Amino acid sequence: MEKYCQKYEQEVKKAQETVIELENEILQIRKKLEKSPNSAIYLQELKKIDLDMTITANELEHSQSALEKCLSTS
C-alpha cells in the first residue's frame, strides 16, 4: 500500500513543479505583452499556457485527493 501512496506523492510533487514552471512562463509572456499588447503570438502563447495551467491544477487536485484517501486508509 505504501508504494501506491508514493505514486500519488510523486504525482503531487511533479504537478507542483509544473505549476511553478507555468507561472514563470505566464510572467514572461505578460512582460512581453506589456511591450506589445496586440501581439497575436503572445496572446496565443498565453492561452496555451493558461490551458496547461488548468489541466495541471486539475491533475494536482486529483492527485492530492487520491493521496489523502490513500494515507487515510493505510
PDB file with SEQRES, HELIX, SHEET and CRYST1 records, atoms N, CA, C and O in Angstrom:
SEQRES   1 A   74  MET GLU LYS TYR CYS GLN LYS TYR GLU GLN GLU VAL LYS          
SEQRES   2 A   74  LYS ALA GLN GLU THR VAL ILE GLU LEU GLU ASN GLU ILE          
SEQRES   3 A   74  LEU GLN ILE ARG LYS LYS LEU GLU LYS SER PRO ASN SER          
SEQRES   4 A   74  ALA ILE TYR LEU GLN GLU LEU LYS LYS ILE ASP LEU ASP          
SEQRES   5 A   74  MET THR ILE THR ALA ASN GLU LEU GLU HIS SER GLN SER          
SEQRES   6 A   74  ALA LEU GLU LYS CYS LEU SER THR SER                          
HELIX    1 AA1 GLU A    2  LYS A   35  1                                  34    
HELIX    2 AA2 ALA A   40  THR A   73  1                                  34    
CRYST1    1.000    1.000    1.000  90.00  90.00  90.00 P 1           1          
ATOM      1  N   MET A   1       0.820  -1.199   0.000  1.00  0.00           N  
ATOM      2  CA  MET A   1       0.000   0.000   0.000  1.00  0.00           C  
ATOM      3  C   MET A   1       0.860   1.258   0.000  1.00  0.00           C  
ATOM      4  O   MET A   1       0.469   2.286  -0.553  1.00  0.00           O  
ATOM      5  N   GLU A   2       2.043   1.171   0.628  1.00  0.00           N  
ATOM      6  CA  GLU A   2       2.916   2.335   0.715  1.00  0.00           C  
ATOM      7  C   GLU A   2       3.406   2.767  -0.667  1.00  0.00           C  
ATOM      8  O   GLU A   2       3.497   3.963  -0.945  1.00  0.00           O  
ATOM      9  N   LYS A   3       3.718   1.809  -1.527  1.00  0.00           N  
ATOM     10  CA  LYS A   3       4.173   2.138  -2.880  1.00  0.00           C  
ATOM     11  C   LYS A   3       3.061   2.851  -3.642  1.00  0.00           C  
ATOM     12  O   LYS A   3       3.311   3.751  -4.444  1.00  0.00           O  
ATOM     13  N   TYR A   4       1.846   2.433  -3.377  1.00  0.00           N  
ATOM     14  CA  TYR A   4       0.690   3.044  -4.020  1.00  0.00           C  
ATOM     15  C   TYR A   4       0.588   4.517  -3.611  1.00  0.00           C  
ATOM     16  O   TYR A   4       0.314   5.375  -4.450  1.00  0.00           O  
ATOM     17  N   CYS A   5       0.805   4.807  -2.341  1.00  0.00           N  
ATOM     18  CA  CYS A   5       0.765   6.188  -1.852  1.00  0.00           C  
ATOM     19  C   CYS A   5       1.939   6.992  -2.392  1.00  0.00           C  
ATOM     20  O   CYS A   5       1.800   8.180  -2.685  1.00  0.00           O  
ATOM     21  N   GLN A   6       3.088   6.351  -2.524  1.00  0.00           N  
ATOM     22  CA  GLN A   6       4.264   7.040  -3.058  1.00  0.00           C  
ATOM     23  C   GLN A   6       4.009   7.520  -4.486  1.00  0.00           C  
ATOM     24  O   GLN A   6       4.489   8.577  -4.895  1.00  0.00           O  
ATOM     25  N   LYS A   7       3.254   6.734  -5.228  1.00  0.00           N  
ATOM     26  CA  LYS A   7       2.916   7.118  -6.601  1.00  0.00           C  
ATOM     27  C   LYS A   7       2.198   8.469  -6.587  1.00  0.00           C  
ATOM     28  O   LYS A   7       2.517   9.353  -7.382  1.00  0.00           O  
ATOM     29  N   TYR A   8       1.241   8.622  -5.691  1.00  0.00           N  
ATOM     30  CA  TYR A   8       0.491   9.874  -5.616  1.00  0.00           C  
ATOM     31  C   TYR A   8       1.344  11.014  -5.068  1.00  0.00           C  
ATOM     32  O   TYR A   8       1.186  12.165  -5.475  1.00  0.00           O  
ATOM     33  N   GLU A   9       2.243  10.695  -4.150  1.00  0.00           N  
ATOM     34  CA  GLU A   9       3.162  11.718  -3.637  1.00  0.00           C  
ATOM     35  C   GLU A   9       4.025  12.264  -4.776  1.00  0.00           C  
ATOM     36  O   GLU A   9       4.249  13.471  -4.871  1.00  0.00           O  
ATOM     37  N   GLN A  10       4.503  11.370  -5.635  1.00  0.00           N  
ATOM     38  CA  GLN A  10       5.316  11.783  -6.775  1.00  0.00           C  
ATOM     39  C   GLN A  10       4.496  12.617  -7.763  1.00  0.00           C  
ATOM     40  O   GLN A  10       4.987  13.604  -8.310  1.00  0.00           O  
ATOM     41  N   GLU A  11       3.254  12.216  -7.981  1.00  0.00           N  
ATOM     42  CA  GLU A  11       2.383  12.966  -8.887  1.00  0.00           C  
ATOM     43  C   GLU A  11       2.113  14.376  -8.357  1.00  0.00           C  
ATOM     44  O   GLU A  11       2.107  15.341  -9.121  1.00  0.00           O  
ATOM     45  N   VAL A  12       1.892  14.489  -7.056  1.00  0.00           N  
ATOM     46  CA  VAL A  12       1.654  15.798  -6.438  1.00  0.00           C  
ATOM     47  C   VAL A  12       2.895  16.669  -6.594  1.00  0.00           C  
ATOM     48  O   VAL A  12       2.795  17.835  -6.975  1.00  0.00           O  
ATOM     49  N   LYS A  13       4.055  16.108  -6.303  1.00  0.00           N  
ATOM     50  CA  LYS A  13       5.302  16.873  -6.409  1.00  0.00           C  
ATOM     51  C   LYS A  13       5.534  17.334  -7.841  1.00  0.00           C  
ATOM     52  O   LYS A  13       5.891  18.491  -8.066  1.00  0.00           O  
ATOM     53  N   LYS A  14       5.339  16.455  -8.803  1.00  0.00           N  
ATOM     54  CA  LYS A  14       5.545  16.800 -10.211  1.00  0.00           C  
ATOM     55  C   LYS A  14       4.564  17.890 -10.652  1.00  0.00           C  
ATOM     56  O   LYS A  14       4.949  18.824 -11.355  1.00  0.00           O  
ATOM     57  N   ALA A  15       3.315  17.773 -10.246  1.00  0.00           N  
ATOM     58  CA  ALA A  15       2.312  18.777 -10.621  1.00  0.00           C  
ATOM     59  C   ALA A  15       2.649  20.131 -10.002  1.00  0.00           C  
ATOM     60  O   ALA A  15       2.472  21.166 -10.644  1.00  0.00           O  
ATOM     61  N   GLN A  16       3.129  20.129  -8.771  1.00  0.00           N  
ATOM     62  CA  GLN A  16       3.522  21.386  -8.122  1.00  0.00           C  
ATOM     63  C   GLN A  16       4.690  22.037  -8.847  1.00  0.00           C  
ATOM     64  O   GLN A  16       4.720  23.256  -9.015  1.00  0.00           O  
ATOM     65  N   GLU A  17       5.646  21.230  -9.274  1.00  0.00           N  
ATOM     66  CA  GLU A  17       6.781  21.753 -10.038  1.00  0.00           C  
ATOM     67  C   GLU A  17       6.316  22.339 -11.370  1.00  0.00           C  
ATOM     68  O   GLU A  17       6.797  23.386 -11.804  1.00  0.00           O  
ATOM     69  N   THR A  18       5.379  21.651 -12.007  1.00  0.00           N  
ATOM     70  CA  THR A  18       4.852  22.127 -13.288  1.00  0.00           C  
ATOM     71  C   THR A  18       4.114  23.442 -13.116  1.00  0.00           C  
ATOM     72  O   THR A  18       4.230  24.330 -13.960  1.00  0.00           O  
ATOM     73  N   VAL A  19       3.357  23.581 -12.038  1.00  0.00           N  
ATOM     74  CA  VAL A  19       2.640  24.836 -11.770  1.00  0.00           C  
ATOM     75  C   VAL A  19       3.639  25.993 -11.646  1.00  0.00           C  
ATOM     76  O   VAL A  19       3.407  27.075 -12.184  1.00  0.00           O  
ATOM     77  N   ILE A  20       4.734  25.765 -10.945  1.00  0.00           N  
ATOM     78  CA  ILE A  20       5.752  26.812 -10.788  1.00  0.00           C  
ATOM     79  C   ILE A  20       6.342  27.194 -12.146  1.00  0.00           C  
ATOM     80  O   ILE A  20       6.516  28.376 -12.443  1.00  0.00           O  
ATOM     81  N   GLU A  21       6.644  26.204 -12.955  1.00  0.00           N  
ATOM     82  CA  GLU A  21       7.193  26.474 -14.291  1.00  0.00           C  
ATOM     83  C   GLU A  21       6.203  27.274 -15.136  1.00  0.00           C  
ATOM     84  O   GLU A  21       6.582  28.232 -15.811  1.00  0.00           O  
ATOM     85  N   LEU A  22       4.940  26.874 -15.094  1.00  0.00           N  
ATOM     86  CA  LEU A  22       3.924  27.565 -15.887  1.00  0.00           C  
ATOM     87  C   LEU A  22       3.709  28.996 -15.394  1.00  0.00           C  
ATOM     88  O   LEU A  22       3.510  29.909 -16.194  1.00  0.00           O  
ATOM     89  N   GLU A  23       3.749  29.185 -14.080  1.00  0.00           N  
ATOM     90  CA  GLU A  23       3.619  30.545 -13.540  1.00  0.00           C  
ATOM     91  C   GLU A  23       4.745  31.438 -14.041  1.00  0.00           C  
ATOM     92  O   GLU A  23       4.523  32.605 -14.364  1.00  0.00           O  
ATOM     93  N   ASN A  24       5.960  30.883 -14.104  1.00  0.00           N  
ATOM     94  CA  ASN A  24       7.100  31.645 -14.615  1.00  0.00           C  
ATOM     95  C   ASN A  24       6.910  31.989 -16.095  1.00  0.00           C  
ATOM     96  O   ASN A  24       7.221  33.100 -16.527  1.00  0.00           O  
ATOM     97  N   GLU A  25       6.402  31.034 -16.859  1.00  0.00           N  
ATOM     98  CA  GLU A  25       6.146  31.290 -18.274  1.00  0.00           C  
ATOM     99  C   GLU A  25       5.086  32.373 -18.456  1.00  0.00           C  
ATOM    100  O   GLU A  25       5.209  33.232 -19.329  1.00  0.00           O  
ATOM    101  N   ILE A  26       4.051  32.327 -17.631  1.00  0.00           N  
ATOM    102  CA  ILE A  26       2.997  33.345 -17.709  1.00  0.00           C  
ATOM    103  C   ILE A  26       3.571  34.725 -17.420  1.00  0.00           C  
ATOM    104  O   ILE A  26       3.244  35.689 -18.112  1.00  0.00           O  
ATOM    105  N   LEU A  27       4.418  34.827 -16.413  1.00  0.00           N  
ATOM    106  CA  LEU A  27       5.039  36.114 -16.086  1.00  0.00           C  
ATOM    107  C   LEU A  27       5.874  36.640 -17.249  1.00  0.00           C  
ATOM    108  O   LEU A  27       5.842  37.833 -17.555  1.00  0.00           O  
ATOM    109  N   GLN A  28       6.615  35.756 -17.890  1.00  0.00           N  
ATOM    110  CA  GLN A  28       7.438  36.172 -19.021  1.00  0.00           C  
ATOM    111  C   GLN A  28       6.574  36.672 -20.180  1.00  0.00           C  
ATOM    112  O   GLN A  28       6.886  37.689 -20.800  1.00  0.00           O  
ATOM    113  N   ILE A  29       5.512  35.969 -20.462  1.00  0.00           N  
ATOM    114  CA  ILE A  29       4.635  36.377 -21.566  1.00  0.00           C  
ATOM    115  C   ILE A  29       3.917  37.681 -21.232  1.00  0.00           C  
ATOM    116  O   ILE A  29       3.732  38.523 -22.111  1.00  0.00           O  
ATOM    117  N   ARG A  30       3.519  37.856 -20.001  1.00  0.00           N  
ATOM    118  CA  ARG A  30       2.870  39.117 -19.612  1.00  0.00           C  
ATOM    119  C   ARG A  30       3.814  40.300 -19.784  1.00  0.00           C  
ATOM    120  O   ARG A  30       3.388  41.383 -20.185  1.00  0.00           O  
ATOM    121  N   LYS A  31       5.095  40.098 -19.482  1.00  0.00           N  
ATOM    122  CA  LYS A  31       6.086  41.157 -19.701  1.00  0.00           C  
ATOM    123  C   LYS A  31       6.188  41.483 -21.190  1.00  0.00           C  
ATOM    124  O   LYS A  31       6.273  42.649 -21.576  1.00  0.00           O  
ATOM    125  N   LYS A  32       6.181  40.448 -22.015  1.00  0.00           N  
ATOM    126  CA  LYS A  32       6.237  40.656 -23.458  1.00  0.00           C  
ATOM    127  C   LYS A  32       4.984  41.385 -23.949  1.00  0.00           C  
ATOM    128  O   LYS A  32       5.050  42.229 -24.843  1.00  0.00           O  
ATOM    129  N   LEU A  33       3.841  41.042 -23.345  1.00  0.00           N  
ATOM    130  CA  LEU A  33       2.586  41.678 -23.752  1.00  0.00           C  
ATOM    131  C   LEU A  33       2.527  43.149 -23.337  1.00  0.00           C  
ATOM    132  O   LEU A  33       1.838  43.947 -23.972  1.00  0.00           O  
ATOM    133  N   GLU A  34       3.242  43.505 -22.281  1.00  0.00           N  
ATOM    134  CA  GLU A  34       3.298  44.914 -21.888  1.00  0.00           C  
ATOM    135  C   GLU A  34       3.951  45.746 -22.990  1.00  0.00           C  
ATOM    136  O   GLU A  34       3.556  46.885 -23.236  1.00  0.00           O  
ATOM    137  N   LYS A  35       4.946  45.169 -23.644  1.00  0.00           N  
ATOM    138  CA  LYS A  35       5.654  45.867 -24.715  1.00  0.00           C  
ATOM    139  C   LYS A  35       4.878  45.803 -26.035  1.00  0.00           C  
ATOM    140  O   LYS A  35       4.939  46.718 -26.857  1.00  0.00           O  
ATOM    141  N   SER A  36       4.160  44.714 -26.210  1.00  0.00           N  
ATOM    142  CA  SER A  36       3.434  44.503 -27.459  1.00  0.00           C  
ATOM    143  C   SER A  36       2.062  43.901 -27.152  1.00  0.00           C  
ATOM    144  O   SER A  36       1.855  42.703 -27.348  1.00  0.00           O  
ATOM    145  N   PRO A  37       1.116  44.730 -26.668  1.00  0.00           N  
ATOM    146  CA  PRO A  37      -0.158  44.207 -26.167  1.00  0.00           C  
ATOM    147  C   PRO A  37      -1.069  43.567 -27.219  1.00  0.00           C  
ATOM    148  O   PRO A  37      -1.981  42.817 -26.871  1.00  0.00           O  
ATOM    149  N   ASN A  38      -0.834  43.851 -28.477  1.00  0.00           N  
ATOM    150  CA  ASN A  38      -1.705  43.293 -29.519  1.00  0.00           C  
ATOM    151  C   ASN A  38      -1.059  42.147 -30.281  1.00  0.00           C  
ATOM    152  O   ASN A  38      -1.541  41.759 -31.345  1.00  0.00           O  
ATOM    153  N   SER A  39       0.023  41.604 -29.748  1.00  0.00           N  
ATOM    154  CA  SER A  39       0.729  40.518 -30.418  1.00  0.00           C  
ATOM    155  C   SER A  39      -0.097  39.228 -30.355  1.00  0.00           C  
ATOM    156  O   SER A  39      -0.332  38.667 -29.285  1.00  0.00           O  
ATOM    157  N   ALA A  40      -0.519  38.787 -31.516  1.00  0.00           N  
ATOM    158  CA  ALA A  40      -1.319  37.559 -31.592  1.00  0.00           C  
ATOM    159  C   ALA A  40      -0.517  36.349 -31.119  1.00  0.00           C  
ATOM    160  O   ALA A  40      -1.067  35.426 -30.518  1.00  0.00           O  
ATOM    161  N   ILE A  41       0.762  36.363 -31.390  1.00  0.00           N  
ATOM    162  CA  ILE A  41       1.617  35.231 -30.991  1.00  0.00           C  
ATOM    163  C   ILE A  41       1.665  35.121 -29.470  1.00  0.00           C  
ATOM    164  O   ILE A  41       1.508  34.033 -28.915  1.00  0.00           O  
ATOM    165  N   TYR A  42       1.886  36.259 -28.793  1.00  0.00           N  
ATOM    166  CA  TYR A  42       1.958  36.238 -27.332  1.00  0.00           C  
ATOM    167  C   TYR A  42       0.607  35.894 -26.712  1.00  0.00           C  
ATOM    168  O   TYR A  42       0.541  35.168 -25.721  1.00  0.00           O  
ATOM    169  N   LEU A  43      -0.458  36.413 -27.293  1.00  0.00           N  
ATOM    170  CA  LEU A  43      -1.792  36.094 -26.776  1.00  0.00           C  
ATOM    171  C   LEU A  43      -2.094  34.615 -26.939  1.00  0.00           C  
ATOM    172  O   LEU A  43      -2.702  33.999 -26.063  1.00  0.00           O  
ATOM    173  N   GLN A  44      -1.669  34.045 -28.060  1.00  0.00           N  
ATOM    174  CA  GLN A  44      -1.877  32.616 -28.290  1.00  0.00           C  
ATOM    175  C   GLN A  44      -1.059  31.791 -27.292  1.00  0.00           C  
ATOM    176  O   GLN A  44      -1.550  30.800 -26.751  1.00  0.00           O  
ATOM    177  N   GLU A  45       0.182  32.204 -27.051  1.00  0.00           N  
ATOM    178  CA  GLU A  45       1.022  31.509 -26.062  1.00  0.00           C  
ATOM    179  C   GLU A  45       0.387  31.571 -24.672  1.00  0.00           C  
ATOM    180  O   GLU A  45       0.390  30.590 -23.929  1.00  0.00           O  
ATOM    181  N   LEU A  46      -0.156  32.740 -24.337  1.00  0.00           N  
ATOM    182  CA  LEU A  46      -0.793  32.908 -23.037  1.00  0.00           C  
ATOM    183  C   LEU A  46      -2.009  31.995 -22.892  1.00  0.00           C  
ATOM    184  O   LEU A  46      -2.220  31.408 -21.830  1.00  0.00           O  
ATOM    185  N   LYS A  47      -2.795  31.875 -23.934  1.00  0.00           N  
ATOM    186  CA  LYS A  47      -3.962  30.972 -23.903  1.00  0.00           C  
ATOM    187  C   LYS A  47      -3.518  29.525 -23.728  1.00  0.00           C  
ATOM    188  O   LYS A  47      -4.125  28.774 -22.964  1.00  0.00           O  
ATOM    189  N   LYS A  48      -2.454  29.131 -24.439  1.00  0.00           N  
ATOM    190  CA  LYS A  48      -1.966  27.754 -24.336  1.00  0.00           C  
ATOM    191  C   LYS A  48      -1.482  27.457 -22.918  1.00  0.00           C  
ATOM    192  O   LYS A  48      -1.800  26.412 -22.349  1.00  0.00           O  
ATOM    193  N   ILE A  49      -0.718  28.379 -22.362  1.00  0.00           N  
ATOM    194  CA  ILE A  49      -0.200  28.168 -21.010  1.00  0.00           C  
ATOM    195  C   ILE A  49      -1.332  28.189 -19.994  1.00  0.00           C  
ATOM    196  O   ILE A  49      -1.297  27.443 -19.016  1.00  0.00           O  
ATOM    197  N   ASP A  50      -2.330  29.030 -20.211  1.00  0.00           N  
ATOM    198  CA  ASP A  50      -3.487  29.065 -19.321  1.00  0.00           C  
ATOM    199  C   ASP A  50      -4.213  27.718 -19.340  1.00  0.00           C  
ATOM    200  O   ASP A  50      -4.643  27.223 -18.298  1.00  0.00           O  
ATOM    201  N   LEU A  51      -4.344  27.137 -20.518  1.00  0.00           N  
ATOM    202  CA  LEU A  51      -4.964  25.817 -20.628  1.00  0.00           C  
ATOM    203  C   LEU A  51      -4.111  24.763 -19.930  1.00  0.00           C  
ATOM    204  O   LEU A  51      -4.637  23.912 -19.212  1.00  0.00           O  
ATOM    205  N   ASP A  52      -2.798  24.817 -20.138  1.00  0.00           N  
ATOM    206  CA  ASP A  52      -1.891  23.887 -19.458  1.00  0.00           C  
ATOM    207  C   ASP A  52      -2.004  24.024 -17.944  1.00  0.00           C  
ATOM    208  O   ASP A  52      -1.975  23.033 -17.214  1.00  0.00           O  
ATOM    209  N   MET A  53      -2.134  25.266 -17.483  1.00  0.00           N  
ATOM    210  CA  MET A  53      -2.259  25.522 -16.039  1.00  0.00           C  
ATOM    211  C   MET A  53      -3.556  24.909 -15.503  1.00  0.00           C  
ATOM    212  O   MET A  53      -3.564  24.317 -14.423  1.00  0.00           O  
ATOM    213  N   THR A  54      -4.635  25.050 -16.245  1.00  0.00           N  
ATOM    214  CA  THR A  54      -5.918  24.475 -15.831  1.00  0.00           C  
ATOM    215  C   THR A  54      -5.824  22.957 -15.737  1.00  0.00           C  
ATOM    216  O   THR A  54      -6.293  22.356 -14.771  1.00  0.00           O  
ATOM    217  N   ILE A  55      -5.218  22.348 -16.739  1.00  0.00           N  
ATOM    218  CA  ILE A  55      -5.062  20.889 -16.748  1.00  0.00           C  
ATOM    219  C   ILE A  55      -4.186  20.443 -15.575  1.00  0.00           C  
ATOM    220  O   ILE A  55      -4.517  19.482 -14.882  1.00  0.00           O  
ATOM    221  N   THR A  56      -3.087  21.133 -15.358  1.00  0.00           N  
ATOM    222  CA  THR A  56      -2.176  20.779 -14.270  1.00  0.00           C  
ATOM    223  C   THR A  56      -2.843  20.960 -12.910  1.00  0.00           C  
ATOM    224  O   THR A  56      -2.653  20.144 -12.008  1.00  0.00           O  
ATOM    225  N   ALA A  57      -3.621  22.027 -12.763  1.00  0.00           N  
ATOM    226  CA  ALA A  57      -4.333  22.256 -11.498  1.00  0.00           C  
ATOM    227  C   ALA A  57      -5.322  21.120 -11.231  1.00  0.00           C  
ATOM    228  O   ALA A  57      -5.460  20.671 -10.093  1.00  0.00           O  
ATOM    229  N   ASN A  58      -6.004  20.659 -12.267  1.00  0.00           N  
ATOM    230  CA  ASN A  58      -6.931  19.534 -12.103  1.00  0.00           C  
ATOM    231  C   ASN A  58      -6.186  18.254 -11.737  1.00  0.00           C  
ATOM    232  O   ASN A  58      -6.634  17.489 -10.883  1.00  0.00           O  
ATOM    233  N   GLU A  59      -5.049  18.029 -12.386  1.00  0.00           N  
ATOM    234  CA  GLU A  59      -4.240  16.847 -12.058  1.00  0.00           C  
ATOM    235  C   GLU A  59      -3.742  16.914 -10.618  1.00  0.00           C  
ATOM    236  O   GLU A  59      -3.746  15.913  -9.902  1.00  0.00           O  
ATOM    237  N   LEU A  60      -3.314  18.102 -10.203  1.00  0.00           N  
ATOM    238  CA  LEU A  60      -2.833  18.281  -8.839  1.00  0.00           C  
ATOM    239  C   LEU A  60      -3.946  18.014  -7.832  1.00  0.00           C  
ATOM    240  O   LEU A  60      -3.733  17.327  -6.833  1.00  0.00           O  
ATOM    241  N   GLU A  61      -5.115  18.550  -8.093  1.00  0.00           N  
ATOM    242  CA  GLU A  61      -6.248  18.336  -7.197  1.00  0.00           C  
ATOM    243  C   GLU A  61      -6.600  16.856  -7.106  1.00  0.00           C  
ATOM    244  O   GLU A  61      -6.862  16.342  -6.019  1.00  0.00           O  
ATOM    245  N   HIS A  62      -6.606  16.178  -8.240  1.00  0.00           N  
ATOM    246  CA  HIS A  62      -6.919  14.743  -8.256  1.00  0.00           C  
ATOM    247  C   HIS A  62      -5.868  13.950  -7.470  1.00  0.00           C  
ATOM    248  O   HIS A  62      -6.210  13.082  -6.668  1.00  0.00           O  
ATOM    249  N   SER A  63      -4.595  14.256  -7.706  1.00  0.00           N  
ATOM    250  CA  SER A  63      -3.524  13.527  -7.030  1.00  0.00           C  
ATOM    251  C   SER A  63      -3.538  13.779  -5.525  1.00  0.00           C  
ATOM    252  O   SER A  63      -3.319  12.858  -4.738  1.00  0.00           O  
ATOM    253  N   GLN A  64      -3.796  15.022  -5.124  1.00  0.00           N  
ATOM    254  CA  GLN A  64      -3.870  15.331  -3.696  1.00  0.00           C  
ATOM    255  C   GLN A  64      -5.027  14.589  -3.037  1.00  0.00           C  
ATOM    256  O   GLN A  64      -4.890  14.069  -1.930  1.00  0.00           O  
ATOM    257  N   SER A  65      -6.156  14.544  -3.717  1.00  0.00           N  
ATOM    258  CA  SER A  65      -7.320  13.845  -3.174  1.00  0.00           C  
ATOM    259  C   SER A  65      -7.032  12.346  -3.042  1.00  0.00           C  
ATOM    260  O   SER A  65      -7.342  11.728  -2.024  1.00  0.00           O  
ATOM    261  N   ALA A  66      -6.440  11.785  -4.080  1.00  0.00           N  
ATOM    262  CA  ALA A  66      -6.118  10.357  -4.052  1.00  0.00           C  
ATOM    263  C   ALA A  66      -5.082  10.052  -2.968  1.00  0.00           C  
ATOM    264  O   ALA A  66      -5.162   9.022  -2.300  1.00  0.00           O  
ATOM    265  N   LEU A  67      -4.116  10.949  -2.798  1.00  0.00           N  
ATOM    266  CA  LEU A  67      -3.101  10.754  -1.771  1.00  0.00           C  
ATOM    267  C   LEU A  67      -3.740  10.812  -0.369  1.00  0.00           C  
ATOM    268  O   LEU A  67      -3.414   9.997   0.494  1.00  0.00           O  
ATOM    269  N   GLU A  68      -4.626  11.754  -0.153  1.00  0.00           N  
ATOM    270  CA  GLU A  68      -5.313  11.850   1.138  1.00  0.00           C  
ATOM    271  C   GLU A  68      -6.102  10.579   1.432  1.00  0.00           C  
ATOM    272  O   GLU A  68      -6.074  10.084   2.558  1.00  0.00           O  
ATOM    273  N   LYS A  69      -6.799  10.048   0.442  1.00  0.00           N  
ATOM    274  CA  LYS A  69      -7.551   8.810   0.620  1.00  0.00           C  
ATOM    275  C   LYS A  69      -6.614   7.648   0.912  1.00  0.00           C  
ATOM    276  O   LYS A  69      -6.883   6.813   1.776  1.00  0.00           O  
ATOM    277  N   CYS A  70      -5.517   7.613   0.180  1.00  0.00           N  
ATOM    278  CA  CYS A  70      -4.549   6.529   0.360  1.00  0.00           C  
ATOM    279  C   CYS A  70      -3.954   6.560   1.770  1.00  0.00           C  
ATOM    280  O   CYS A  70      -3.840   5.527   2.431  1.00  0.00           O  
ATOM    281  N   LEU A  71      -3.586   7.735   2.210  1.00  0.00           N  
ATOM    282  CA  LEU A  71      -2.977   7.870   3.540  1.00  0.00           C  
ATOM    283  C   LEU A  71      -3.980   7.576   4.658  1.00  0.00           C  
ATOM    284  O   LEU A  71      -3.610   7.059   5.712  1.00  0.00           O  
ATOM    285  N   SER A  72      -5.231   7.905   4.423  1.00  0.00           N  
ATOM    286  CA  SER A  72      -6.236   7.663   5.460  1.00  0.00           C  
ATOM    287  C   SER A  72      -6.614   6.191   5.585  1.00  0.00           C  
ATOM    288  O   SER A  72      -7.120   5.759   6.621  1.00  0.00           O  
ATOM    289  N   THR A  73      -6.365   5.424   4.525  1.00  0.00           N  
ATOM    290  CA  THR A  73      -6.716   4.001   4.574  1.00  0.00           C  
ATOM    291  C   THR A  73      -5.532   3.118   4.969  1.00  0.00           C  
ATOM    292  O   THR A  73      -5.704   1.933   5.256  1.00  0.00           O  
ATOM    293  N   SER A  74      -4.331   3.702   4.982  1.00  0.00           N  
ATOM    294  CA  SER A  74      -3.172   2.864   5.326  1.00  0.00           C  
ATOM    295  C   SER A  74      -2.776   2.974   6.769  1.00  0.00           C  
ATOM    296  O   SER A  74      -1.820   2.327   7.198  1.00  0.00           O  
TER     297      SER A  74                                                      
END                                                                             
